[in-house]
Amino acid sequence: MATKKAIEKVEVKTAEKETKKIVKKAAVKTTPKAATKVVAKKKVVKKIEVKTEEVKTETKVEVAETAPVAEVKEEGKAMNEMVSKNSTTIEELFEAGAHFGHVVKKWNPKMRKYIWGEKNGIHIFDLEKTFAGLNEAAKELTKLAEEGKRIVLVGTKRQAKPIVEAEAKRIGLPFISQRWMGGLITNWKQVKQTIDRLNSLKLKRETGQLKKYTKREQVLFDKEIARLERVVGGISTLKDTPEVVVVIDTHKERLVAKEAKNRGVTVVGLVDSNANPDMVDFVIPMNDDSAKALEIAISVLGNALELGMKRFKDVEKK
């Protein structure tokens, strides 16, 4: 009997072992494959989402890069020429001392909107407004020169004289660097007679027509030519009343601004903190005593005028 019970126990144990093995095999066969399939599907979905996001970002970058190029092409060659020649920056104006105004006590309250503040009793200009005014004036001068307007550059103060003369002679522009003749705009007929007198005397001297006079008379003629050169030598090529005046230091040349304003002549001016901006059509608020700042401003305006004059000549040739 004992042996029978032992045999039955062994059979039961072996049966249990076999059933456990069968269950394990079934679990191994079913679950891993399903699990791996699900995981694989999840990974594929993630990869597709990443790819679509990358494509979106790439298209955005391409649009951002191509938009400015299209805008630059639309502006044309004219703006490229202006940018290349008028390449001054706010940093250059700052280094040249263009931001220094006059002593606070001597300021004109009408210049308040162009002033950033004060330091050590001296007004400080807002150079962003200076830069904007300079660029606006340069664009307007290019436009006026392109239309063939008669433009005169005026600068009689000690710092501005040599710069004004050099720039005006370089581009072939009428200028006044000694003294403004009262009535140049309001009494043009009288001024025209003075200019004609100078041109006729110079022509006679060049052709030798003055040699028939005595030596004393020739000396008197030379002195008269020298005097007229100082007064109207810079505007000897001017054939009619100026239509535009570019004024350096509108406080010192306030008679120029006043006379031009009364006759409807366009005024472009460098205006310091002690000057009246109401007399100026295109205000460039800046220090008009610094030679470096004047050199920068006059060169920018000169390049703008040169560009406009060149375009005007090209149109005439066609």
RODO-2510 file (C-alpha; in nm, 4 decimals, decimal comma):
residues 318
     n   res          X          Y          Z
     1     m     0,0000     0,0000     0,0000
     2     a     0,2852     0,2299     0,0814
     3     t     0,4380     0,1797    -0,2566
     4     k     0,1110     0,2596    -0,4299
     5     k     0,0775     0,5885    -0,2375
     6     a     0,4362     0,6825    -0,3230
     7     i     0,3799     0,6063    -0,6916
     8     e     0,0634     0,8213    -0,6925
     9     k     0,2496     1,1133    -0,5279
    10     v     0,5264     1,0935    -0,7876
    11     e     0,2734     1,0907    -1,0710
    12     v     0,0922     1,3905    -0,9247
    13     k     0,4187     1,5827    -0,8933
    14     t     0,5244     1,5056    -1,2472
    15     a     0,1806     1,6028    -1,3769
    16     e     0,2032     1,9350    -1,1916
    17     k     0,5502     1,9948    -1,3329
    18     e     0,4352     1,9235    -1,6868
    19     t     0,1362     2,1574    -1,6551
    20     k     0,3611     2,4355    -1,5228
    21     k     0,5975     2,3861    -1,8186
    22     i     0,3104     2,4007    -2,0636
    23     v     0,1774     2,7209    -1,9057
    24     k     0,5244     2,8844    -1,9158
    25     k     0,5711     2,7905    -2,2793
    26     a     0,2326     2,9326    -2,3692
    27     a     0,3152     3,2581    -2,1885
    28     v     0,6511     3,2841    -2,3624
    29     k     0,4917     3,2222    -2,7011
    30     t     0,2080     3,4738    -2,6640
    31     t     0,3116     3,7722    -2,4527
    32     p     0,6589     3,8694    -2,5827
    33     k     0,5518     3,8874    -2,9446
    34     a     0,2513     4,1059    -2,8647
    35     a     0,4572     4,3243    -2,6378
    36     t     0,7328     4,3708    -2,8936
    37     k     0,4803     4,4560    -3,1591
    38     v     0,3224     4,7269    -2,9420
    39     v     0,6594     4,8759    -2,8498
    40     a     0,7652     4,8813    -3,2134
    41     k     0,4498     5,0642    -3,3096
    42     k     0,5115     5,3279    -3,0435
    43     k     0,8687     5,3850    -3,1626
    44     v     0,7587     5,4313    -3,5237
    45     v     0,4988     5,6881    -3,4223
    46     k     0,7610     5,8856    -3,2289
    47     k     0,9999     5,8831    -3,5244
    48     i     0,7331     6,0145    -3,7629
    49     e     0,6404     6,2959    -3,5233
    50     v     1,0052     6,4078    -3,4916
    51     k     1,0509     6,4108    -3,8680
    52     t     0,7423     6,6259    -3,9246
    53     e     0,8579     6,8767    -3,6601
    54     e     1,2014     6,8995    -3,8238
    55     v     1,0448     6,9709    -4,1626
    56     k     0,8316     7,2489    -4,0132
    57     t     1,1294     7,4187    -3,8501
    58     e     1,3351     7,3976    -4,1675
    59     t     1,0637     7,5668    -4,3752
    60     k     1,0338     7,8465    -4,1191
    61     v     1,4079     7,9152    -4,1299
    62     e     1,4100     7,9262    -4,5079
    63     v     1,1279     8,1839    -4,5144
    64     a     1,3032     8,4001    -4,2559
    65     e     1,6242     8,3980    -4,4602
    66     t     1,4675     8,4684    -4,7968
    67     a     1,2361     8,7559    -4,6909
    68     p     1,5090     9,0246    -4,6362
    69     v     1,6729     8,9354    -4,9664
    70     a     1,3502     9,0034    -5,1522
    71     e     1,3101     9,3376    -4,9739
    72     v     1,6639     9,4461    -5,0631
    73     k     1,6053     9,3636    -5,4295
    74     e     1,2865     9,5692    -5,4329
    75     e     1,4598     9,8791    -5,2956
    76     g     1,6771     9,9006    -5,6034
    77     k     2,0249    10,0180    -5,6854
    78     a     1,9598    10,3738    -5,5664
    79     m     1,9310    10,2765    -5,2010
    80     n     2,2436    10,0613    -5,2266
    81     e     2,4391    10,3606    -5,3522
    82     m     2,3034    10,5762    -5,0706
    83     v     2,3899    10,3185    -4,8051
    84     s     2,7447    10,2689    -4,9377
    85     k     2,8222    10,6405    -4,9454
    86     n     2,6321    10,7525    -4,6351
    87     s     2,7962    10,4917    -4,4154
    88     t     2,8287    10,7032    -4,1000
    89     t     2,7031    10,5558    -3,7732
    90     i     2,5877    10,6808    -3,4343
    91     e     2,9171    10,5571    -3,2864
    92     e     3,1159    10,7743    -3,5279
    93     l     2,9044    11,0774    -3,4414
    94     f     2,9575    11,0070    -3,0720
    95     e     3,3339    10,9746    -3,1120
    96     a     3,3393    11,3038    -3,3055
    97     g     3,1586    11,4836    -3,0216
    98     a     2,8408    11,5569    -3,2172
    99     h     2,6312    11,5048    -2,9025
   100     f     2,7645    11,8089    -2,7123
   101     g     2,5408    12,1156    -2,7125
   102     h     2,5960    12,4602    -2,5638
   103     v     2,5871    12,5662    -2,2012
   104     v     2,2447    12,5142    -2,0456
   105     k     2,1984    12,8896    -1,9870
   106     k     2,2348    12,9658    -2,3593
   107     w     1,9909    12,7107    -2,4948
   108     n     1,6828    12,7709    -2,7071
   109     p     1,3745    12,6038    -2,5494
   110     k     1,2483    12,5116    -2,8975
   111     m     1,5328    12,2577    -2,9177
   112     r     1,3943    12,0658    -2,6188
   113     k     1,2690    11,7672    -2,8220
   114     y     1,6158    11,7044    -2,9694
   115     i     1,7984    11,7080    -2,6342
   116     w     1,8551    11,3903    -2,4327
   117     g     1,9601    11,5640    -2,1094
   118     e     2,2405    11,7641    -1,9519
   119     k     2,5742    11,6859    -1,7951
   120     n     2,8116    11,9226    -1,6153
   121     g     2,5984    12,2183    -1,7215
   122     i     2,6069    12,1273    -2,0937
   123     h     2,3166    11,9963    -2,2988
   124     i     2,3541    11,6530    -2,4602
   125     f     2,1841    11,5774    -2,7927
   126     d     1,9915    11,2579    -2,8590
   127     l     2,2182    11,1064    -3,1247
   128     e     1,9428    10,8820    -3,2563
   129     k     1,7526    11,1951    -3,3606
   130     t     2,0742    11,3446    -3,4976
   131     f     2,1350    11,0332    -3,7067
   132     a     1,7736    11,0271    -3,8285
   133     g     1,7839    11,3978    -3,9191
   134     l     2,1100    11,3568    -4,1090
   135     n     1,9769    11,0651    -4,3136
   136     e     1,6489    11,2425    -4,3867
   137     a     1,8332    11,5546    -4,5023
   138     a     2,0667    11,3473    -4,7207
   139     k     1,7752    11,1710    -4,8932
   140     e     1,5977    11,5018    -4,9543
   141     l     1,9121    11,6636    -5,0983
   142     t     1,9592    11,3708    -5,3354
   143     k     1,6016    11,4124    -5,4522
   144     l     1,6345    11,7911    -5,4965
   145     a     1,9658    11,7620    -5,6817
   146     e     1,8176    11,4950    -5,9069
   147     e     1,5394    11,7402    -5,9962
   148     g     1,8003    11,9984    -6,1001
   149     k     1,7388    12,2469    -5,8165
   150     r     1,9878    12,5297    -5,7613
   151     i     2,1622    12,4475    -5,4317
   152     v     2,4076    12,6611    -5,2344
   153     l     2,6255    12,5399    -4,9470
   154     v     2,6782    12,8068    -4,6777
   155     g     2,9383    12,7848    -4,3995
   156     t     3,1335    13,0925    -4,2890
   157     k     3,2503    12,9932    -3,9409
   158     r     3,6190    12,9195    -3,8888
   159     q     3,5801    12,5430    -3,8345
   160     a     3,3522    12,4964    -4,1350
   161     k     3,5242    12,7150    -4,3990
   162     p     3,7890    12,4725    -4,5279
   163     i     3,5525    12,1723    -4,5152
   164     v     3,2757    12,3562    -4,7021
   165     e     3,5139    12,4861    -4,9705
   166     a     3,6791    12,1478    -5,0265
   167     e     3,3514    11,9551    -5,0486
   168     a     3,1799    12,2120    -5,2711
   169     k     3,4727    12,2276    -5,5128
   170     r     3,4924    11,8486    -5,5230
   171     i     3,1329    11,8078    -5,6423
   172     g     3,1098    12,1383    -5,8337
   173     l     2,8505    12,3065    -5,6106
   174     p     2,8074    12,6840    -5,5500
   175     f     2,9165    12,7833    -5,1985
   176     i     2,9646    13,0791    -4,9642
   177     s     3,2457    13,0522    -4,7103
   178     q     3,3344    13,4171    -4,6428
   179     r     3,0238    13,6297    -4,5906
   180     w     2,6594    13,5996    -4,6850
   181     m     2,5573    13,8829    -4,9157
   182     g     2,2341    14,0347    -4,7880
   183     g     1,9799    14,0222    -5,0671
   184     l     2,1224    13,7169    -5,2407
   185     i     1,7693    13,5785    -5,2496
   186     t     1,5519    13,8896    -5,2085
   187     n     1,7571    14,1183    -5,4368
   188     w     1,9035    13,8801    -5,6928
   189     k     1,9332    14,1353    -5,9730
   190     q     2,1926    14,3391    -5,7841
   191     v     2,3887    14,0303    -5,6838
   192     k     2,3788    13,9063    -6,0441
   193     q     2,5443    14,2283    -6,1592
   194     t     2,8290    14,1715    -5,9124
   195     i     2,8741    13,8136    -6,0334
   196     d     2,8731    13,9244    -6,3985
   197     r     3,1343    14,1909    -6,3163
   198     l     3,3628    13,9295    -6,1610
   199     n     3,3236    13,6847    -6,4506
   200     s     3,3885    13,9535    -6,7143
   201     l     3,7043    14,0804    -6,5407
   202     k     3,8413    13,7286    -6,5045
   203     l     3,7718    13,6549    -6,8698
   204     k     3,9424    13,9759    -6,9821
   205     r     4,2476    13,9018    -6,7693
   206     e     4,2745    13,5457    -6,9059
   207     t     4,2444    13,6632    -7,2686
   208     g     4,4952    13,9480    -7,2178
   209     q     4,2470    14,2304    -7,2757
   210     l     4,3614    14,4100    -6,9575
   211     k     4,7188    14,4480    -7,0842
   212     k     4,6246    14,7581    -7,2800
   213     y     4,5803    14,9449    -6,9495
   214     t     4,8594    15,0953    -6,7424
   215     k     5,0325    14,8932    -6,4721
   216     r     4,8556    15,0919    -6,2011
   217     e     4,5163    15,0223    -6,3589
   218     q     4,5982    14,6524    -6,3944
   219     v     4,6858    14,6392    -6,0228
   220     l     4,3494    14,7992    -5,9418
   221     f     4,1735    14,5421    -6,1581
   222     d     4,3545    14,2589    -5,9771
   223     k     4,2502    14,3993    -5,6393
   224     e     3,8894    14,4270    -5,7546
   225     i     3,8931    14,0680    -5,8789
   226     a     4,0366    13,9503    -5,5453
   227     r     3,7693    14,1389    -5,3514
   228     l     3,4874    14,0065    -5,5668
   229     e     3,6283    13,6542    -5,5373
   230     r     3,6007    13,6743    -5,1600
   231     v     3,2408    13,7964    -5,1797
   232     v     3,0858    13,6041    -5,4705
   233     g     3,3635    13,3789    -5,5981
   234     g     3,1970    13,0629    -5,4702
   235     i     2,8662    13,1417    -5,6446
   236     s     3,0144    13,2676    -5,9724
   237     t     2,8523    12,9736    -6,1556
   238     l     2,5076    13,0467    -6,0105
   239     k     2,2713    13,1659    -6,2841
   240     d     1,9577    13,2379    -6,0834
   241     t     1,8169    13,2639    -5,7308
   242     p     1,9039    12,9674    -5,5058
   243     e     1,6216    12,7197    -5,4516
   244     v     1,7896    12,5273    -5,1681
   245     v     2,0441    12,6404    -4,9069
   246     v     2,2440    12,4042    -4,6862
   247     v     2,3440    12,6044    -4,3784
   248     i     2,6192    12,5162    -4,1321
   249     d     2,5349    12,6748    -3,7937
   250     t     2,1910    12,8277    -3,8385
   251     h     2,2469    13,0505    -3,5325
   252     k     2,5456    13,2294    -3,6879
   253     e     2,3779    13,2270    -4,0296
   254     r     2,0313    13,3181    -3,9011
   255     l     2,0018    13,5941    -4,1654
   256     v     2,0430    13,3262    -4,4343
   257     a     1,7703    13,1085    -4,2799
   258     k     1,5386    13,4058    -4,2319
   259     e     1,5812    13,5364    -4,5873
   260     a     1,5361    13,1885    -4,7349
   261     k     1,2298    13,1175    -4,5224
   262     n     1,0626    13,4434    -4,6271
   263     r     1,1022    13,3547    -4,9952
   264     g     1,0018    12,9892    -4,9694
   265     v     1,3533    12,8525    -5,0265
   266     t     1,4193    12,5075    -4,8760
   267     v     1,6585    12,5228    -4,5784
   268     v     1,8689    12,2273    -4,4645
   269     g     2,0677    12,3157    -4,1549
   270     l     2,2935    12,1975    -3,8764
   271     v     2,1166    12,3282    -3,5657
   272     d     2,2886    12,3566    -3,2274
   273     s     2,1112    12,3825    -2,8917
   274     n     2,1181    12,7660    -2,9005
   275     a     1,9480    12,8018    -3,2423
   276     n     1,5870    12,8291    -3,3590
   277     p     1,4751    12,5157    -3,5482
   278     d     1,1545    12,6833    -3,6753
   279     m     1,3516    12,8539    -3,9529
   280     v     1,4817    12,5213    -4,0884
   281     d     1,2883    12,2718    -4,3025
   282     f     1,5226    11,9765    -4,2432
   283     v     1,6828    11,9951    -3,8987
   284     i     2,0089    11,8160    -3,8164
   285     p     2,0434    11,8655    -3,4379
   286     m     2,4107    11,8401    -3,3459
   287     n     2,7254    12,0146    -3,2292
   288     d     2,8299    12,2606    -3,4996
   289     d     3,1594    12,3577    -3,3329
   290     s     3,3433    12,0258    -3,3555
   291     a     3,5551    12,0044    -3,6711
   292     k     3,5324    11,6225    -3,6794
   293     a     3,1546    11,6269    -3,6449
   294     l     3,1263    11,8913    -3,9176
   295     e     3,3486    11,6868    -4,1448
   296     i     3,1255    11,3800    -4,1039
   297     a     2,7996    11,5701    -4,1591
   298     i     2,9245    11,7731    -4,4576
   299     s     3,0727    11,4665    -4,6258
   300     v     2,7420    11,2764    -4,5905
   301     l     2,5460    11,5703    -4,7346
   302     g     2,8070    11,6181    -5,0081
   303     n     2,7866    11,2541    -5,1136
   304     a     2,4072    11,2780    -5,1247
   305     l     2,4275    11,5877    -5,3453
   306     e     2,6860    11,4260    -5,5697
   307     l     2,4592    11,1250    -5,6232
   308     g     2,1626    11,3453    -5,7141
   309     m     2,3684    11,5627    -5,9509
   310     k     2,5046    11,2556    -6,1244
   311     r     2,1546    11,1218    -6,1829
   312     f     2,0426    11,4599    -6,3163
   313     k     2,3313    11,4641    -6,5673
   314     d     2,2516    11,1083    -6,6778
   315     v     1,8895    11,2075    -6,7467
   316     e     2,0045    11,5125    -6,9469
   317     k     2,2338    11,2977    -7,1620
   318     k     1,9459    11,0671    -7,2532
***
